[in-house]
Amino acid sequence: MKICAACGRENSGTAAFCSSCGAVLPATPGQAAPYVPPPAQQPRRGTSPWLWVGLGCLLLSLLTIGGCFAVIAVVGNRVTRDMKEAQNKPLTEQEVRASLQAVPIYPGARVDIPASKQVRVVTKSVGGFAGVLSGGAIKMEMGVFTAPAPPEKVIRWYDTQLKDWKKVENAQRRDMGQENVSITDARTYSRGDKQILVQVGRRAQEKERSHLFLFLMTGIPQGQTP
């Protein structure tokens, strides 16, 4: 008779395990101890190589995004500085005409200094980003004029004066931020790395006078329009 040390139950003298709790019973003299298998070991799981690939891609994405934000911040700061300089800098009619270089000016047209200054500040944001991102290759100058003729006559005059340039009719009409001025005609003329954008419009009460917006862009790759 064997007494289980774990639960106290009586077992037969030949039993190897307790019939109640299953505990191992001591072996009687001459009896081999029962075989108890060792506990099963959990297989060791190594780190998947795809985990490192994923972490590497995530790190590269974060670095790329951070670099883009840094470039945008630098460009934005430079454009903001240029806009402030344009807003605070005095502007004369001679400076506007000189900045437009070879762009023909409609006969009798006069520079609208307040409007030129206002539009220059606005276009600094567009021209500034284009110039910085192109490494300073693209440059933009502009001027606003009042012409002593209706818009349709002014735009025909430019078609004649710039007949040797490649003309794009019905070019995109851009809002110039001038109160009550409706843009009626627009053209883009291209030659080499230069583009001239001409926009003319009028106010409702004006019949024999037009507002003329001239833009000169240089350093533009052929086939590209900013």
Number of C-alpha atoms within 10 A of each C-alpha: 10 19 15 20 13 13 12 12 13 14 17 12 13 12 16 21 18 21 15 13 12 12 14 18 21 18 16 14 6 6 10 10 12 13 8 7 6 6 6 6 6 6 6 6 6 6 8 8 8 9 9 11 11 11 11 12 11 12 11 12 12 12 12 12 10 12 12 11 12 12 12 14 12 11 18 16 12 15 21 15 14 15 19 12 13 18 16 10 10 10 14 13 14 9 11 20 18 11 15 19 10 10 19 13 18 18 11 11 17 17 21 18 17 11 17 21 22 17 21 22 19 16 18 23 17 13 20 23 19 20 20 17 14 13 9 13 13 21 18 22 20 21 24 26 23 19 21 18 19 17 24 13 13 23 22 12 16 17 16 9 14 17 11 11 16 13 18 13 12 12 15 13 16 9 12 18 11 13 8 11 17 17 21 15 20 21 20 19 21 21 15 13 14 18 25 24 21 23 27 27 24 20 15 9 8 13 12 12 18 26 28 27 22 20 20 20 20 16 16 21 13 12 8 8 10 10
